[in-house]
Amino acid sequence: TGIGQILFTVFIGFFVGIGLGFNWINSLYIATAVSFSSTIIIMKILSDKGDSSTLYGKIAIGFLIVQDLVAIIILLAVSSLSKAGNFSSFAIGKFGVGLGSIIALVFVSIYLLPHIMKMVAKNQELLFLFSIGWAFALGSLFDFTGFSMEIGALLAGISLSISPYRYEIGSRMKPLRDFFLLLFFILLGSQLSFSSLEGMYLPVILFSLLIFIGNPLSVMFLMGRIGYTKRNAFLAGLTVSQISEFSFILIALGIKLGHLSSNISSLMTLIGLITMGGSAYLVMYGNSLYHVFAPYLNIFERKGSKKDDGKFYRGEDF
């Protein structure tokens, strides 16, 4: 579902960009950027709503993590490109270094990291500090090798997720996550320059509509095709109605490499503020919205038995 939604949004977004007068490189960058959704924001909203353990919540988090993995591959590819976009150096150079680093990380995470964590887990504060240090270490390593430090930090989190102490780490990280999420939005707002958005308001509106409407519809269609009820498909679809942190990283890399002009950053920032703010309300009031739109959602539901009929519902969720 996550990959299918990305392909749908990239395809539609590319032609929207071409129709708006962007060149094919700008259109491809923007279309790819708006295809990713924010895992951390949705996990925060689902946690606050108490829906993290529901079926649609688990499905949403699952395909959002798949999106993050796809984003890592794309960022590795973009980070490896020179301004000239030399494909041969991309194929056998830095991209190989990145894949080698990931393979080495998998080996360390399976055979070495569990033994280290078993020793540091005897003290909860030490476990917390080690987790933060591990994230900074991998982020610095990937930054030193010429890739995005955000990729390294995400891979650090993935390696910690296979640890038996992941729940202790997660509970300790929640206040830190909420604090830096606040700083993220402050930084996002500070980067918005309205002077560079002249003539960009139509693209902002169209790409925001694509994210608000196109992304949920693609998820509802795909989940309906594989046998889920329209309710779970609708609620899971609402979780992709915003762009991701990786969207900004991708655009920043494109500007750094000379593929994009700087005004694309302001365009993406405004789209991010609109969609992240709007999606928070869509997800929070998803059940109420479902009762409004339910009569019109039958086209997204296959006839016959469903994978999730009568399961994982709570009281008013029926």
C-alpha positions as CSV (number, residue, x, y, z in Angstrom):
1,T,0.0,0.0,0.0
2,G,2.8,2.4,0.9
3,I,4.7,1.8,-2.3
4,G,1.5,1.9,-4.4
5,Q,0.5,5.2,-2.9
6,I,4.0,6.7,-3.6
7,L,3.8,5.6,-7.3
8,F,0.3,7.0,-7.7
9,T,1.3,10.4,-6.2
10,V,4.5,10.6,-8.1
11,F,2.7,9.9,-11.4
12,I,-0.1,12.4,-10.9
13,G,2.2,15.0,-9.2
14,F,4.7,14.9,-12.1
15,F,2.0,15.8,-14.7
16,V,0.5,18.4,-12.4
17,G,4.0,20.0,-12.2
18,I,4.4,19.8,-16.0
19,G,1.0,21.4,-16.5
20,L,1.9,24.2,-14.1
21,G,5.0,25.1,-16.1
22,F,7.7,23.5,-14.0
23,N,10.5,21.7,-15.9
24,W,10.7,17.9,-15.7
25,I,13.4,17.9,-13.0
26,N,11.4,20.3,-10.7
27,S,8.2,18.3,-11.4
28,L,9.9,15.0,-10.5
29,Y,11.4,16.4,-7.3
30,I,8.1,18.0,-6.1
31,A,6.0,15.0,-7.1
32,T,8.4,12.7,-5.2
33,A,8.5,15.0,-2.2
34,V,4.7,15.2,-1.8
35,S,4.4,11.4,-2.1
36,F,5.9,10.8,1.4
37,S,3.9,11.1,4.6
38,S,5.1,11.9,8.1
39,T,5.5,8.8,10.3
40,I,6.4,10.7,13.4
41,I,3.5,13.1,13.2
42,I,1.0,10.4,12.6
43,M,2.4,8.2,15.4
44,K,2.1,11.2,17.7
45,I,-1.5,11.9,16.7
46,L,-2.5,8.2,16.9
47,S,-0.9,7.9,20.3
48,D,-2.7,11.0,21.6
49,K,-6.0,9.7,20.1
50,G,-5.4,6.2,21.6
51,D,-5.6,4.5,18.2
52,S,-2.0,3.2,17.9
53,S,-3.2,-0.4,18.7
54,T,-6.2,-0.4,16.4
55,L,-6.1,-2.2,13.1
56,Y,-6.1,0.9,11.0
57,G,-3.4,2.4,13.2
58,K,-1.2,-0.6,12.8
59,I,-1.7,-0.7,9.1
60,A,-1.0,3.0,8.8
61,I,2.2,2.9,10.8
62,G,3.3,-0.2,8.8
63,F,3.0,1.4,5.4
64,L,4.4,4.7,6.6
65,I,7.5,2.8,7.7
66,V,7.7,1.3,4.3
67,Q,7.5,4.8,2.8
68,D,10.4,5.8,5.1
69,L,12.5,2.9,3.7
70,V,11.7,4.0,0.2
71,A,12.6,7.6,1.1
72,I,16.0,6.3,2.4
73,I,16.8,4.7,-0.9
74,I,15.8,7.8,-2.9
75,L,17.8,10.1,-0.6
76,L,20.8,7.8,-1.0
77,A,20.4,8.0,-4.7
78,V,20.0,11.8,-4.8
79,S,22.9,12.3,-2.3
80,S,25.1,10.3,-4.7
81,L,24.5,12.5,-7.7
82,S,26.8,15.2,-8.7
83,K,25.5,18.4,-10.3
84,A,26.0,16.8,-13.6
85,G,24.1,13.7,-12.5
86,N,26.8,11.3,-13.6
87,F,25.1,8.0,-13.4
88,S,28.2,5.8,-13.5
89,S,29.7,7.5,-10.5
90,F,26.3,7.1,-8.8
91,A,26.1,3.4,-9.5
92,I,29.6,2.4,-8.4
93,G,30.6,5.2,-6.1
94,K,28.8,6.7,-3.2
95,F,25.7,4.6,-3.6
96,G,27.9,1.6,-3.1
97,V,29.4,3.1,0.0
98,G,25.8,3.8,1.3
99,L,24.7,0.2,0.7
100,G,27.9,-1.1,2.3
101,S,27.2,1.0,5.3
102,I,23.7,-0.3,5.6
103,I,24.9,-3.9,5.3
104,A,27.5,-3.3,7.9
105,L,24.8,-1.8,10.2
106,V,22.6,-4.8,9.8
107,F,25.5,-7.1,10.8
108,V,26.3,-4.9,13.9
109,S,22.6,-4.6,14.8
110,I,22.1,-8.4,14.8
111,Y,25.4,-9.7,16.3
112,L,27.0,-6.8,18.3
113,L,24.4,-4.3,19.4
114,P,22.3,-6.7,21.5
115,H,25.4,-7.6,23.7
116,I,26.2,-3.9,24.2
117,M,22.6,-3.1,25.1
118,K,22.4,-5.9,27.5
119,M,25.2,-4.3,29.5
120,V,23.9,-0.7,29.3
121,A,20.3,-1.7,30.1
122,K,21.2,-2.4,33.7
123,N,20.8,1.3,34.2
124,Q,17.9,3.1,32.6
125,E,19.6,6.5,32.3
126,L,22.6,4.8,30.7
127,L,20.3,3.1,28.2
128,F,18.7,6.4,27.3
129,L,22.1,8.1,26.8
130,F,23.4,5.2,24.8
131,S,20.3,5.4,22.5
132,I,20.8,9.1,21.9
133,G,24.6,8.6,21.4
134,W,23.9,5.7,18.9
135,A,21.7,8.0,16.8
136,F,24.2,10.8,16.8
137,A,27.0,8.4,15.9
138,L,25.2,7.0,12.9
139,G,24.0,10.4,11.8
140,S,27.5,11.7,12.0
141,L,28.9,8.7,10.1
142,F,26.5,9.1,7.2
143,D,27.1,12.9,7.1
144,F,30.9,12.2,7.0
145,T,30.4,9.8,4.1
146,G,28.5,12.4,2.1
147,F,24.9,11.3,2.8
148,S,22.2,12.9,4.8
149,M,22.6,12.6,8.6
150,E,18.8,12.1,8.8
151,I,19.2,8.8,7.0
152,G,21.8,7.7,9.6
153,A,19.5,8.7,12.5
154,L,16.5,6.8,11.0
155,L,18.6,3.7,10.5
156,A,19.8,4.0,14.1
157,G,16.2,4.0,15.2
158,I,15.5,1.0,13.1
159,S,18.4,-0.9,14.6
160,L,17.2,-0.1,18.1
161,S,13.7,-1.3,17.2
162,I,14.8,-4.9,17.1
163,S,16.2,-4.7,20.6
164,P,14.3,-6.3,23.5
165,Y,14.6,-3.0,25.3
166,R,12.8,-1.0,22.6
167,Y,9.7,-0.3,24.8
168,E,11.9,1.2,27.5
169,I,13.8,3.3,24.9
170,G,10.5,4.4,23.3
171,S,9.0,5.5,26.6
172,R,12.1,7.5,27.5
173,M,12.3,9.1,24.0
174,K,8.6,10.4,23.9
175,P,9.3,13.7,25.8
176,L,12.3,14.3,23.6
177,R,10.3,13.5,20.5
178,D,7.6,15.9,21.4
179,F,10.2,18.7,22.2
180,F,12.0,18.3,18.9
181,L,8.7,18.1,17.0
182,L,7.9,21.5,18.4
183,L,11.2,22.8,17.3
184,F,10.7,21.3,13.8
185,F,7.6,23.4,13.3
186,I,9.3,26.5,14.6
187,L,12.1,26.0,12.1
188,L,9.6,25.2,9.4
189,G,7.7,28.5,9.9
190,S,11.0,30.5,10.1
191,Q,12.0,29.2,6.6
192,L,8.8,30.5,4.9
193,S,9.4,33.5,2.7
194,F,6.2,34.9,1.2
195,S,8.2,37.2,-1.1
196,S,9.5,34.1,-3.0
197,L,6.0,32.7,-3.3
198,E,4.8,35.2,-5.8
199,G,3.1,33.3,-8.6
200,M,3.3,30.1,-6.6
201,Y,-0.1,30.1,-4.9
202,L,-1.8,28.0,-7.6
203,P,0.8,25.2,-7.3
204,V,0.4,25.3,-3.5
205,I,-3.3,24.9,-3.8
206,L,-3.1,22.1,-6.4
207,F,-0.4,20.1,-4.7
208,S,-2.2,20.5,-1.3
209,L,-5.4,19.2,-2.9
210,L,-3.5,16.2,-4.3
211,I,-2.2,15.4,-0.8
212,F,-5.5,15.9,0.9
213,I,-7.6,14.1,-1.6
214,G,-5.4,12.1,-4.0
215,N,-3.3,10.3,-1.3
216,P,-6.2,9.1,0.8
217,L,-8.1,8.0,-2.3
218,S,-5.2,5.9,-3.5
219,V,-4.8,4.2,-0.1
220,M,-8.6,3.5,0.1
221,F,-8.5,2.0,-3.4
222,L,-5.5,-0.2,-2.6
223,M,-6.8,-1.4,0.8
224,G,-10.3,-2.1,-0.7
225,R,-8.7,-4.2,-3.5
226,I,-6.9,-6.4,-0.9
227,G,-10.0,-7.0,1.1
228,Y,-10.3,-4.4,3.9
229,T,-13.5,-2.7,4.9
230,K,-14.2,0.8,3.8
231,R,-14.0,2.1,7.4
232,N,-10.4,0.9,8.0
233,A,-9.5,2.0,4.4
234,F,-10.9,5.5,5.0
235,L,-9.2,6.0,8.4
236,A,-5.9,4.7,7.2
237,G,-6.2,6.9,4.1
238,L,-6.5,10.0,6.2
239,T,-3.1,9.3,7.8
240,V,-1.3,10.1,4.5
241,S,-2.9,13.5,4.0
242,Q,0.4,15.4,4.8
243,I,4.0,15.5,3.6
244,S,6.9,14.1,5.5
245,E,10.1,15.4,7.0
246,F,11.9,13.5,4.2
247,S,10.1,15.8,1.7
248,F,12.0,18.8,3.1
249,I,15.3,16.8,3.1
250,L,14.8,15.8,-0.5
251,I,14.1,19.4,-1.6
252,A,17.1,20.7,0.4
253,L,19.3,18.1,-1.3
254,G,18.0,19.1,-4.7
255,I,18.8,22.8,-4.0
256,K,22.2,21.9,-2.7
257,L,23.0,19.9,-5.8
258,G,21.8,22.7,-8.1
259,H,18.8,20.8,-9.4
260,L,16.2,23.1,-7.9
261,S,15.8,26.8,-7.4
262,S,15.6,28.2,-3.9
263,N,12.0,29.3,-4.2
264,I,10.9,25.6,-4.3
265,S,11.9,25.4,-0.7
266,S,9.3,28.1,0.2
267,L,6.7,26.3,-1.9
268,M,7.3,23.0,-0.1
269,T,7.3,24.8,3.3
270,L,3.9,26.3,2.7
271,I,2.5,23.0,1.4
272,G,3.9,21.3,4.5
273,L,2.3,23.8,6.9
274,I,-1.1,23.5,5.2
275,T,-1.1,19.7,5.0
276,M,0.4,18.9,8.4
277,G,-2.0,21.3,10.1
278,G,-5.0,20.0,8.1
279,S,-4.2,16.3,8.5
280,A,-4.0,16.6,12.2
281,Y,-7.7,17.5,12.4
282,L,-8.6,14.9,9.7
283,V,-7.0,12.1,11.7
284,M,-8.3,13.3,15.1
285,Y,-11.9,13.5,13.8
286,G,-11.6,10.6,11.5
287,N,-14.5,8.6,13.0
288,S,-16.9,11.5,12.7
289,L,-15.9,12.2,9.1
290,Y,-16.3,8.5,8.4
291,H,-20.0,8.6,9.4
292,V,-20.5,11.5,7.0
293,F,-18.8,10.0,4.0
294,A,-19.6,6.3,4.7
295,P,-22.6,6.2,2.2
296,Y,-20.3,7.3,-0.6
297,L,-17.4,4.9,0.1
298,N,-18.9,1.6,-1.1
299,I,-16.9,1.8,-4.4
300,F,-13.8,1.3,-2.3
301,E,-15.0,-2.0,-0.7
302,R,-15.0,-5.4,-2.4
303,K,-18.1,-7.5,-2.1
304,G,-17.9,-10.7,0.1
305,S,-16.1,-11.4,3.3
306,K,-13.5,-8.9,4.5
307,K,-10.2,-9.4,6.3
308,D,-11.3,-7.2,9.2
309,D,-15.1,-7.7,9.4
310,G,-16.2,-7.2,13.0
311,K,-12.7,-7.1,14.4
312,F,-10.7,-4.5,16.2
313,Y,-13.7,-2.2,16.7
314,R,-14.4,-0.4,19.9
315,G,-17.8,0.9,21.0
316,E,-18.7,3.8,18.9
317,D,-16.2,2.7,16.2
318,F,-18.8,0.3,14.7
